[in-house]
Amino acid sequence: MANPLARFATFLAGVREEIRQVTWPARPEVLGSALVVFVGVALLGGYISLVDFLLSHAVRVFLR
């Protein structure tokens, strides 16, 4: 079995080479994607809140 430190150093060298091949997105692309995610989460949260409110109100009316 090889020296664990040498194996780890080889692993890190491989990771470094793979990271160099990554195409990183530009700042405007990241900001646009983040905005889409935030708006989507806000809309989904609003929808879930509305459905929760309506269903809880319907249950209260039904149980009277």
N, CA, C, O and CB atoms as a CASP TS submission, in Angstrom:
PFRMAT TS
TARGET T0000
AUTHOR 0000-0000-0000
METHOD Language model
MODEL 1
PARENT N/A
ATOM      1  N   MET     1       0.848  -1.181   0.000  1.00  0.00           N
ATOM      2  CA  MET     1       0.000   0.000   0.000  1.00  0.00           C
ATOM      3  C   MET     1       0.893   1.244   0.000  1.00  0.00           C
ATOM      4  O   MET     1       1.901   1.293   0.705  1.00  0.00           O
ATOM      5  CB  MET     1      -0.964  -0.002   1.229  1.00  0.00           C
ATOM      6  N   ALA     2       0.519   2.234  -0.786  1.00  0.00           N
ATOM      7  CA  ALA     2       1.334   3.440  -0.921  1.00  0.00           C
ATOM      8  C   ALA     2       1.201   4.320   0.325  1.00  0.00           C
ATOM      9  O   ALA     2       0.278   4.177   1.127  1.00  0.00           O
ATOM     10  CB  ALA     2       0.924   4.231  -2.184  1.00  0.00           C
ATOM     11  N   ASN     3       2.143   5.214   0.443  1.00  0.00           N
ATOM     12  CA  ASN     3       2.133   6.165   1.545  1.00  0.00           C
ATOM     13  C   ASN     3       0.842   6.993   1.482  1.00  0.00           C
ATOM     14  O   ASN     3       0.533   7.557   0.432  1.00  0.00           O
ATOM     15  CB  ASN     3       3.393   7.087   1.494  1.00  0.00           C
ATOM     16  N   PRO     4       0.082   7.077   2.582  1.00  0.00           N
ATOM     17  CA  PRO     4      -1.175   7.829   2.565  1.00  0.00           C
ATOM     18  C   PRO     4      -0.990   9.305   2.216  1.00  0.00           C
ATOM     19  O   PRO     4      -1.843   9.891   1.549  1.00  0.00           O
ATOM     20  CB  PRO     4      -1.850   7.715   3.907  1.00  0.00           C
ATOM     21  N   LEU     5       0.097   9.904   2.651  1.00  0.00           N
ATOM     22  CA  LEU     5       0.335  11.317   2.330  1.00  0.00           C
ATOM     23  C   LEU     5       0.596  11.495   0.833  1.00  0.00           C
ATOM     24  O   LEU     5       0.141  12.470   0.234  1.00  0.00           O
ATOM     25  CB  LEU     5       1.528  11.866   3.147  1.00  0.00           C
ATOM     26  N   ALA     6       1.313  10.573   0.241  1.00  0.00           N
ATOM     27  CA  ALA     6       1.581  10.660  -1.196  1.00  0.00           C
ATOM     28  C   ALA     6       0.295  10.459  -1.986  1.00  0.00           C
ATOM     29  O   ALA     6       0.065  11.137  -2.987  1.00  0.00           O
ATOM     30  CB  ALA     6       2.637   9.617  -1.619  1.00  0.00           C
ATOM     31  N   ARG     7      -0.534   9.535  -1.541  1.00  0.00           N
ATOM     32  CA  ARG     7      -1.823   9.317  -2.212  1.00  0.00           C
ATOM     33  C   ARG     7      -2.713  10.554  -2.096  1.00  0.00           C
ATOM     34  O   ARG     7      -3.394  10.936  -3.048  1.00  0.00           O
ATOM     35  CB  ARG     7      -2.543   8.091  -1.613  1.00  0.00           C
ATOM     36  N   PHE     8      -2.694  11.169  -0.916  1.00  0.00           N
ATOM     37  CA  PHE     8      -3.501  12.373  -0.709  1.00  0.00           C
ATOM     38  C   PHE     8      -2.988  13.522  -1.578  1.00  0.00           C
ATOM     39  O   PHE     8      -3.787  14.271  -2.141  1.00  0.00           O
ATOM     40  CB  PHE     8      -3.489  12.781   0.779  1.00  0.00           C
ATOM     41  N   ALA     9      -1.687  13.668  -1.692  1.00  0.00           N
ATOM     42  CA  ALA     9      -1.102  14.714  -2.538  1.00  0.00           C
ATOM     43  C   ALA     9      -1.476  14.479  -4.001  1.00  0.00           C
ATOM     44  O   ALA     9      -1.769  15.431  -4.724  1.00  0.00           O
ATOM     45  CB  ALA     9       0.440  14.752  -2.377  1.00  0.00           C
ATOM     46  N   THR    10      -1.469  13.232  -4.436  1.00  0.00           N
ATOM     47  CA  THR    10      -1.881  12.900  -5.805  1.00  0.00           C
ATOM     48  C   THR    10      -3.353  13.231  -6.013  1.00  0.00           C
ATOM     49  O   THR    10      -3.736  13.764  -7.054  1.00  0.00           O
ATOM     50  CB  THR    10      -1.625  11.408  -6.106  1.00  0.00           C
ATOM     51  N   PHE    11      -4.167  12.916  -5.025  1.00  0.00           N
ATOM     52  CA  PHE    11      -5.587  13.234  -5.093  1.00  0.00           C
ATOM     53  C   PHE    11      -5.799  14.744  -5.227  1.00  0.00           C
ATOM     54  O   PHE    11      -6.579  15.185  -6.071  1.00  0.00           O
ATOM     55  CB  PHE    11      -6.314  12.701  -3.848  1.00  0.00           C
ATOM     56  N   LEU    12      -5.113  15.535  -4.404  1.00  0.00           N
ATOM     57  CA  LEU    12      -5.247  16.991  -4.464  1.00  0.00           C
ATOM     58  C   LEU    12      -4.789  17.547  -5.809  1.00  0.00           C
ATOM     59  O   LEU    12      -5.387  18.491  -6.326  1.00  0.00           O
ATOM     60  CB  LEU    12      -4.450  17.639  -3.338  1.00  0.00           C
ATOM     61  N   ALA    13      -3.746  16.975  -6.369  1.00  0.00           N
ATOM     62  CA  ALA    13      -3.283  17.414  -7.690  1.00  0.00           C
ATOM     63  C   ALA    13      -4.356  17.136  -8.740  1.00  0.00           C
ATOM     64  O   ALA    13      -4.588  17.959  -9.626  1.00  0.00           O
ATOM     65  CB  ALA    13      -1.958  16.704  -8.073  1.00  0.00           C
ATOM     66  N   GLY    14      -5.006  15.988  -8.643  1.00  0.00           N
ATOM     67  CA  GLY    14      -6.092  15.664  -9.566  1.00  0.00           C
ATOM     68  C   GLY    14      -7.278  16.603  -9.409  1.00  0.00           C
ATOM     69  O   GLY    14      -7.887  17.019 -10.395  1.00  0.00           O
ATOM     70  N   VAL    15      -7.601  16.932  -8.167  1.00  0.00           N
ATOM     71  CA  VAL    15      -8.696  17.872  -7.904  1.00  0.00           C
ATOM     72  C   VAL    15      -8.361  19.234  -8.503  1.00  0.00           C
ATOM     73  O   VAL    15      -9.222  19.880  -9.102  1.00  0.00           O
ATOM     74  CB  VAL    15      -8.963  17.999  -6.379  1.00  0.00           C
ATOM     75  N   ARG    16      -7.135  19.664  -8.347  1.00  0.00           N
ATOM     76  CA  ARG    16      -6.720  20.963  -8.890  1.00  0.00           C
ATOM     77  C   ARG    16      -6.854  20.995 -10.404  1.00  0.00           C
ATOM     78  O   ARG    16      -7.302  21.994 -10.968  1.00  0.00           O
ATOM     79  CB  ARG    16      -5.276  21.275  -8.488  1.00  0.00           C
ATOM     80  N   GLU    17      -6.474  19.925 -11.057  1.00  0.00           N
ATOM     81  CA  GLU    17      -6.596  19.856 -12.523  1.00  0.00           C
ATOM     82  C   GLU    17      -8.065  19.888 -12.952  1.00  0.00           C
ATOM     83  O   GLU    17      -8.404  20.542 -13.937  1.00  0.00           O
ATOM     84  CB  GLU    17      -5.914  18.576 -13.064  1.00  0.00           C
ATOM     85  N   GLU    18      -8.924  19.200 -12.235  1.00  0.00           N
ATOM     86  CA  GLU    18     -10.357  19.199 -12.581  1.00  0.00           C
ATOM     87  C   GLU    18     -10.969  20.578 -12.367  1.00  0.00           C
ATOM     88  O   GLU    18     -11.787  21.024 -13.171  1.00  0.00           O
ATOM     89  CB  GLU    18     -11.118  18.152 -11.742  1.00  0.00           C
ATOM     90  N   ILE    19     -10.579  21.253 -11.292  1.00  0.00           N
ATOM     91  CA  ILE    19     -11.111  22.593 -11.007  1.00  0.00           C
ATOM     92  C   ILE    19     -10.707  23.576 -12.104  1.00  0.00           C
ATOM     93  O   ILE    19     -11.474  24.478 -12.441  1.00  0.00           O
ATOM     94  CB  ILE    19     -10.613  23.096  -9.631  1.00  0.00           C
ATOM     95  N   ARG    20      -9.523  23.411 -12.656  1.00  0.00           N
ATOM     96  CA  ARG    20      -9.075  24.294 -13.743  1.00  0.00           C
ATOM     97  C   ARG    20      -9.931  24.128 -14.998  1.00  0.00           C
ATOM     98  O   ARG    20     -10.017  25.051 -15.809  1.00  0.00           O
ATOM     99  CB  ARG    20      -7.608  24.016 -14.079  1.00  0.00           C
ATOM    100  N   GLN    21     -10.564  22.966 -15.169  1.00  0.00           N
ATOM    101  CA  GLN    21     -11.370  22.705 -16.360  1.00  0.00           C
ATOM    102  C   GLN    21     -12.808  23.201 -16.223  1.00  0.00           C
ATOM    103  O   GLN    21     -13.562  23.192 -17.196  1.00  0.00           O
ATOM    104  CB  GLN    21     -11.373  21.226 -16.660  1.00  0.00           C
ATOM    105  N   VAL    22     -13.186  23.629 -15.030  1.00  0.00           N
ATOM    106  CA  VAL    22     -14.554  24.079 -14.791  1.00  0.00           C
ATOM    107  C   VAL    22     -14.778  25.429 -15.463  1.00  0.00           C
ATOM    108  O   VAL    22     -13.929  26.317 -15.389  1.00  0.00           O
ATOM    109  CB  VAL    22     -14.847  24.172 -13.275  1.00  0.00           C
ATOM    110  N   THR    23     -15.928  25.574 -16.119  1.00  0.00           N
ATOM    111  CA  THR    23     -16.317  26.861 -16.680  1.00  0.00           C
ATOM    112  C   THR    23     -17.222  27.552 -15.663  1.00  0.00           C
ATOM    113  O   THR    23     -18.364  27.143 -15.456  1.00  0.00           O
ATOM    114  CB  THR    23     -17.037  26.692 -18.071  1.00  0.00           C
ATOM    115  N   TRP    24     -16.705  28.592 -15.038  1.00  0.00           N
ATOM    116  CA  TRP    24     -17.449  29.279 -13.995  1.00  0.00           C
ATOM    117  C   TRP    24     -18.380  30.311 -14.625  1.00  0.00           C
ATOM    118  O   TRP    24     -18.009  30.967 -15.598  1.00  0.00           O
ATOM    119  CB  TRP    24     -16.490  29.951 -12.988  1.00  0.00           C
ATOM    120  N   PRO    25     -19.592  30.459 -14.076  1.00  0.00           N
ATOM    121  CA  PRO    25     -20.532  31.438 -14.634  1.00  0.00           C
ATOM    122  C   PRO    25     -20.097  32.864 -14.307  1.00  0.00           C
ATOM    123  O   PRO    25     -19.413  33.118 -13.315  1.00  0.00           O
ATOM    124  CB  PRO    25     -21.951  31.185 -14.099  1.00  0.00           C
ATOM    125  N   ALA    26     -20.518  33.785 -15.174  1.00  0.00           N
ATOM    126  CA  ALA    26     -20.212  35.198 -14.947  1.00  0.00           C
ATOM    127  C   ALA    26     -21.129  35.733 -13.853  1.00  0.00           C
ATOM    128  O   ALA    26     -22.172  35.149 -13.561  1.00  0.00           O
ATOM    129  CB  ALA    26     -20.374  36.027 -16.260  1.00  0.00           C
ATOM    130  N   ARG    27     -20.729  36.847 -13.254  1.00  0.00           N
ATOM    131  CA  ARG    27     -21.499  37.441 -12.151  1.00  0.00           C
ATOM    132  C   ARG    27     -22.943  37.740 -12.539  1.00  0.00           C
ATOM    133  O   ARG    27     -23.845  37.418 -11.767  1.00  0.00           O
ATOM    134  CB  ARG    27     -20.828  38.719 -11.679  1.00  0.00           C
ATOM    135  N   PRO    28     -23.207  38.350 -13.716  1.00  0.00           N
ATOM    136  CA  PRO    28     -24.616  38.623 -14.067  1.00  0.00           C
ATOM    137  C   PRO    28     -25.452  37.342 -14.179  1.00  0.00           C
ATOM    138  O   PRO    28     -26.634  37.343 -13.835  1.00  0.00           O
ATOM    139  CB  PRO    28     -24.685  39.393 -15.390  1.00  0.00           C
ATOM    140  N   GLU    29     -24.854  36.270 -14.650  1.00  0.00           N
ATOM    141  CA  GLU    29     -25.578  35.001 -14.750  1.00  0.00           C
ATOM    142  C   GLU    29     -25.923  34.454 -13.363  1.00  0.00           C
ATOM    143  O   GLU    29     -27.022  33.944 -13.145  1.00  0.00           O
ATOM    144  CB  GLU    29     -24.745  33.971 -15.533  1.00  0.00           C
ATOM    145  N   VAL    30     -24.986  34.561 -12.442  1.00  0.00           N
ATOM    146  CA  VAL    30     -25.233  34.099 -11.072  1.00  0.00           C
ATOM    147  C   VAL    30     -26.324  34.939 -10.425  1.00  0.00           C
ATOM    148  O   VAL    30     -27.222  34.399  -9.779  1.00  0.00           O
ATOM    149  CB  VAL    30     -23.939  34.160 -10.230  1.00  0.00           C
ATOM    150  N   LEU    31     -26.252  36.258 -10.593  1.00  0.00           N
ATOM    151  CA  LEU    31     -27.261  37.135  -9.997  1.00  0.00           C
ATOM    152  C   LEU    31     -28.644  36.877 -10.598  1.00  0.00           C
ATOM    153  O   LEU    31     -29.642  36.872  -9.878  1.00  0.00           O
ATOM    154  CB  LEU    31     -26.869  38.608 -10.192  1.00  0.00           C
ATOM    155  N   GLY    32     -28.704  36.663 -11.905  1.00  0.00           N
ATOM    156  CA  GLY    32     -29.983  36.372 -12.547  1.00  0.00           C
ATOM    157  C   GLY    32     -30.568  35.062 -12.063  1.00  0.00           C
ATOM    158  O   GLY    32     -31.767  34.974 -11.797  1.00  0.00           O
ATOM    159  N   SER    33     -29.736  34.051 -11.949  1.00  0.00           N
ATOM    160  CA  SER    33     -30.207  32.753 -11.460  1.00  0.00           C
ATOM    161  C   SER    33     -30.666  32.849 -10.006  1.00  0.00           C
ATOM    162  O   SER    33     -31.683  32.264  -9.634  1.00  0.00           O
ATOM    163  CB  SER    33     -29.099  31.697 -11.594  1.00  0.00           C
ATOM    164  N   ALA    34     -29.923  33.582  -9.193  1.00  0.00           N
ATOM    165  CA  ALA    34     -30.308  33.748  -7.792  1.00  0.00           C
ATOM    166  C   ALA    34     -31.639  34.483  -7.689  1.00  0.00           C
ATOM    167  O   ALA    34     -32.473  34.140  -6.851  1.00  0.00           O
ATOM    168  CB  ALA    34     -29.216  34.509  -7.016  1.00  0.00           C
ATOM    169  N   LEU    35     -31.842  35.489  -8.530  1.00  0.00           N
ATOM    170  CA  LEU    35     -33.109  36.224  -8.518  1.00  0.00           C
ATOM    171  C   LEU    35     -34.270  35.308  -8.880  1.00  0.00           C
ATOM    172  O   LEU    35     -35.330  35.368  -8.257  1.00  0.00           O
ATOM    173  CB  LEU    35     -33.053  37.412  -9.489  1.00  0.00           C
ATOM    174  N   VAL    36     -34.074  34.467  -9.882  1.00  0.00           N
ATOM    175  CA  VAL    36     -35.123  33.514 -10.275  1.00  0.00           C
ATOM    176  C   VAL    36     -35.447  32.572  -9.113  1.00  0.00           C
ATOM    177  O   VAL    36     -36.616  32.277  -8.864  1.00  0.00           O
ATOM    178  CB  VAL    36     -34.683  32.698 -11.522  1.00  0.00           C
ATOM    179  N   VAL    37     -34.434  32.104  -8.410  1.00  0.00           N
ATOM    180  CA  VAL    37     -34.654  31.203  -7.277  1.00  0.00           C
ATOM    181  C   VAL    37     -35.400  31.923  -6.160  1.00  0.00           C
ATOM    182  O   VAL    37     -36.350  31.373  -5.602  1.00  0.00           O
ATOM    183  CB  VAL    37     -33.315  30.652  -6.753  1.00  0.00           C
ATOM    184  N   PHE    38     -34.984  33.149  -5.824  1.00  0.00           N
ATOM    185  CA  PHE    38     -35.644  33.888  -4.745  1.00  0.00           C
ATOM    186  C   PHE    38     -37.104  34.181  -5.077  1.00  0.00           C
ATOM    187  O   PHE    38     -37.975  34.041  -4.219  1.00  0.00           O
ATOM    188  CB  PHE    38     -34.901  35.194  -4.468  1.00  0.00           C
ATOM    189  N   VAL    39     -37.372  34.586  -6.309  1.00  0.00           N
ATOM    190  CA  VAL    39     -38.750  34.867  -6.719  1.00  0.00           C
ATOM    191  C   VAL    39     -39.571  33.577  -6.686  1.00  0.00           C
ATOM    192  O   VAL    39     -40.711  33.583  -6.222  1.00  0.00           O
ATOM    193  CB  VAL    39     -38.786  35.502  -8.139  1.00  0.00           C
ATOM    194  N   GLY    40     -39.013  32.493  -7.165  1.00  0.00           N
ATOM    195  CA  GLY    40     -39.717  31.216  -7.143  1.00  0.00           C
ATOM    196  C   GLY    40     -40.040  30.759  -5.729  1.00  0.00           C
ATOM    197  O   GLY    40     -41.143  30.281  -5.464  1.00  0.00           O
ATOM    198  N   VAL    41     -39.086  30.905  -4.827  1.00  0.00           N
ATOM    199  CA  VAL    41     -39.313  30.517  -3.432  1.00  0.00           C
ATOM    200  C   VAL    41     -40.375  31.404  -2.808  1.00  0.00           C
ATOM    201  O   VAL    41     -41.228  30.914  -2.067  1.00  0.00           O
ATOM    202  CB  VAL    41     -38.005  30.598  -2.621  1.00  0.00           C
ATOM    203  N   ALA    42     -40.341  32.708  -3.093  1.00  0.00           N
ATOM    204  CA  ALA    42     -41.344  33.622  -2.546  1.00  0.00           C
ATOM    205  C   ALA    42     -42.737  33.274  -3.076  1.00  0.00           C
ATOM    206  O   ALA    42     -43.702  33.260  -2.311  1.00  0.00           O
ATOM    207  CB  ALA    42     -40.989  35.083  -2.895  1.00  0.00           C
ATOM    208  N   LEU    43     -42.847  32.995  -4.365  1.00  0.00           N
ATOM    209  CA  LEU    43     -44.145  32.628  -4.929  1.00  0.00           C
ATOM    210  C   LEU    43     -44.656  31.312  -4.349  1.00  0.00           C
ATOM    211  O   LEU    43     -45.834  31.198  -4.011  1.00  0.00           O
ATOM    212  CB  LEU    43     -44.049  32.526  -6.449  1.00  0.00           C
ATOM    213  N   LEU    44     -43.789  30.334  -4.236  1.00  0.00           N
ATOM    214  CA  LEU    44     -44.193  29.049  -3.682  1.00  0.00           C
ATOM    215  C   LEU    44     -44.592  29.203  -2.210  1.00  0.00           C
ATOM    216  O   LEU    44     -45.572  28.607  -1.766  1.00  0.00           O
ATOM    217  CB  LEU    44     -43.054  28.018  -3.828  1.00  0.00           C
ATOM    218  N   GLY    45     -43.844  29.990  -1.472  1.00  0.00           N
ATOM    219  CA  GLY    45     -44.182  30.229  -0.067  1.00  0.00           C
ATOM    220  C   GLY    45     -45.522  30.932   0.069  1.00  0.00           C
ATOM    221  O   GLY    45     -46.317  30.597   0.948  1.00  0.00           O
ATOM    222  N   GLY    46     -45.777  31.913  -0.803  1.00  0.00           N
ATOM    223  CA  GLY    46     -47.065  32.596  -0.782  1.00  0.00           C
ATOM    224  C   GLY    46     -48.208  31.660  -1.117  1.00  0.00           C
ATOM    225  O   GLY    46     -49.264  31.714  -0.487  1.00  0.00           O
ATOM    226  N   TYR    47     -48.006  30.802  -2.105  1.00  0.00           N
ATOM    227  CA  TYR    47     -49.036  29.842  -2.503  1.00  0.00           C
ATOM    228  C   TYR    47     -49.332  28.869  -1.359  1.00  0.00           C
ATOM    229  O   TYR    47     -50.496  28.615  -1.049  1.00  0.00           O
ATOM    230  CB  TYR    47     -48.595  29.067  -3.765  1.00  0.00           C
ATOM    231  N   ILE    48     -48.301  28.332  -0.741  1.00  0.00           N
ATOM    232  CA  ILE    48     -48.490  27.391   0.364  1.00  0.00           C
ATOM    233  C   ILE    48     -49.180  28.075   1.534  1.00  0.00           C
ATOM    234  O   ILE    48     -50.046  27.478   2.173  1.00  0.00           O
ATOM    235  CB  ILE    48     -47.142  26.801   0.814  1.00  0.00           C
ATOM    236  N   SER    49     -48.808  29.324   1.824  1.00  0.00           N
ATOM    237  CA  SER    49     -49.453  30.062   2.910  1.00  0.00           C
ATOM    238  C   SER    49     -50.929  30.288   2.613  1.00  0.00           C
ATOM    239  O   SER    49     -51.769  30.129   3.499  1.00  0.00           O
ATOM    240  CB  SER    49     -48.750  31.405   3.137  1.00  0.00           C
ATOM    241  N   LEU    50     -51.250  30.652   1.388  1.00  0.00           N
ATOM    242  CA  LEU    50     -52.646  30.894   1.004  1.00  0.00           C
ATOM    243  C   LEU    50     -53.464  29.607   1.114  1.00  0.00           C
ATOM    244  O   LEU    50     -54.566  29.618   1.664  1.00  0.00           O
ATOM    245  CB  LEU    50     -52.723  31.453  -0.435  1.00  0.00           C
ATOM    246  N   VAL    51     -52.937  28.514   0.600  1.00  0.00           N
ATOM    247  CA  VAL    51     -53.653  27.236   0.680  1.00  0.00           C
ATOM    248  C   VAL    51     -53.828  26.819   2.136  1.00  0.00           C
ATOM    249  O   VAL    51     -54.896  26.335   2.511  1.00  0.00           O
ATOM    250  CB  VAL    51     -52.898  26.136  -0.104  1.00  0.00           C
ATOM    251  N   ASP    52     -52.811  26.996   2.953  1.00  0.00           N
ATOM    252  CA  ASP    52     -52.892  26.661   4.371  1.00  0.00           C
ATOM    253  C   ASP    52     -53.976  27.496   5.044  1.00  0.00           C
ATOM    254  O   ASP    52     -54.780  26.967   5.811  1.00  0.00           O
ATOM    255  CB  ASP    52     -51.531  26.882   5.063  1.00  0.00           C
ATOM    256  N   PHE    53     -54.003  28.790   4.764  1.00  0.00           N
ATOM    257  CA  PHE    53     -55.006  29.666   5.355  1.00  0.00           C
ATOM    258  C   PHE    53     -56.408  29.240   4.932  1.00  0.00           C
ATOM    259  O   PHE    53     -57.304  29.138   5.770  1.00  0.00           O
ATOM    260  CB  PHE    53     -54.748  31.124   4.955  1.00  0.00           C
ATOM    261  N   LEU    54     -56.603  28.992   3.643  1.00  0.00           N
ATOM    262  CA  LEU    54     -57.925  28.615   3.146  1.00  0.00           C
ATOM    263  C   LEU    54     -58.381  27.272   3.708  1.00  0.00           C
ATOM    264  O   LEU    54     -59.543  27.123   4.086  1.00  0.00           O
ATOM    265  CB  LEU    54     -57.917  28.562   1.626  1.00  0.00           C
ATOM    266  N   LEU    55     -57.489  26.304   3.766  1.00  0.00           N
ATOM    267  CA  LEU    55     -57.873  24.999   4.306  1.00  0.00           C
ATOM    268  C   LEU    55     -58.157  25.068   5.802  1.00  0.00           C
ATOM    269  O   LEU    55     -59.109  24.444   6.272  1.00  0.00           O
ATOM    270  CB  LEU    55     -56.777  23.977   4.036  1.00  0.00           C
ATOM    271  N   SER    56     -57.366  25.800   6.548  1.00  0.00           N
ATOM    272  CA  SER    56     -57.619  25.911   7.986  1.00  0.00           C
ATOM    273  C   SER    56     -58.927  26.661   8.238  1.00  0.00           C
ATOM    274  O   SER    56     -59.667  26.316   9.159  1.00  0.00           O
ATOM    275  CB  SER    56     -56.444  26.626   8.694  1.00  0.00           C
ATOM    276  N   HIS    57     -59.213  27.663   7.445  1.00  0.00           N
ATOM    277  CA  HIS    57     -60.490  28.379   7.572  1.00  0.00           C
ATOM    278  C   HIS    57     -61.652  27.447   7.220  1.00  0.00           C
ATOM    279  O   HIS    57     -62.673  27.458   7.908  1.00  0.00           O
ATOM    280  CB  HIS    57     -60.508  29.636   6.655  1.00  0.00           C
ATOM    281  N   ALA    58     -61.517  26.653   6.176  1.00  0.00           N
ATOM    282  CA  ALA    58     -62.571  25.721   5.780  1.00  0.00           C
ATOM    283  C   ALA    58     -62.812  24.679   6.872  1.00  0.00           C
ATOM    284  O   ALA    58     -63.959  24.316   7.133  1.00  0.00           O
ATOM    285  CB  ALA    58     -62.206  25.029   4.456  1.00  0.00           C
ATOM    286  N   VAL    59     -61.758  24.199   7.504  1.00  0.00           N
ATOM    287  CA  VAL    59     -61.912  23.223   8.585  1.00  0.00           C
ATOM    288  C   VAL    59     -62.622  23.861   9.768  1.00  0.00           C
ATOM    289  O   VAL    59     -63.491  23.233  10.372  1.00  0.00           O
ATOM    290  CB  VAL    59     -60.539  22.665   9.020  1.00  0.00           C
ATOM    291  N   ARG    60     -62.269  25.109  10.116  1.00  0.00           N
ATOM    292  CA  ARG    60     -62.940  25.808  11.218  1.00  0.00           C
ATOM    293  C   ARG    60     -64.430  25.972  10.938  1.00  0.00           C
ATOM    294  O   ARG    60     -65.262  25.756  11.819  1.00  0.00           O
ATOM    295  CB  ARG    60     -62.297  27.184  11.452  1.00  0.00           C
ATOM    296  N   VAL    61     -64.759  26.355   9.705  1.00  0.00           N
ATOM    297  CA  VAL    61     -66.174  26.529   9.331  1.00  0.00           C
ATOM    298  C   VAL    61     -66.888  25.182   9.361  1.00  0.00           C
ATOM    299  O   VAL    61     -68.030  25.105   9.814  1.00  0.00           O
ATOM    300  CB  VAL    61     -66.300  27.176   7.919  1.00  0.00           C
ATOM    301  N   PHE    62     -66.247  24.135   8.894  1.00  0.00           N
ATOM    302  CA  PHE    62     -66.850  22.816   8.848  1.00  0.00           C
ATOM    303  C   PHE    62     -67.114  22.266  10.247  1.00  0.00           C
ATOM    304  O   PHE    62     -68.121  21.596  10.473  1.00  0.00           O
ATOM    305  CB  PHE    62     -65.960  21.865   8.075  1.00  0.00           C
ATOM    306  N   LEU    63     -66.199  22.553  11.196  1.00  0.00           N
ATOM    307  CA  LEU    63     -66.320  22.004  12.553  1.00  0.00           C
ATOM    308  C   LEU    63     -67.246  22.806  13.444  1.00  0.00           C
ATOM    309  O   LEU    63     -67.484  22.390  14.578  1.00  0.00           O
ATOM    310  CB  LEU    63     -64.967  21.928  13.196  1.00  0.00           C
ATOM    311  N   ARG    64     -67.776  23.915  13.006  1.00  0.00           N
ATOM    312  CA  ARG    64     -68.709  24.696  13.832  1.00  0.00           C
ATOM    313  C   ARG    64     -70.007  24.033  13.992  1.00  0.00           C
ATOM    314  O   ARG    64     -70.895  24.566  14.658  1.00  0.00           O
ATOM    315  CB  ARG    64     -68.928  26.037  13.264  1.00  0.00           C
TER
END
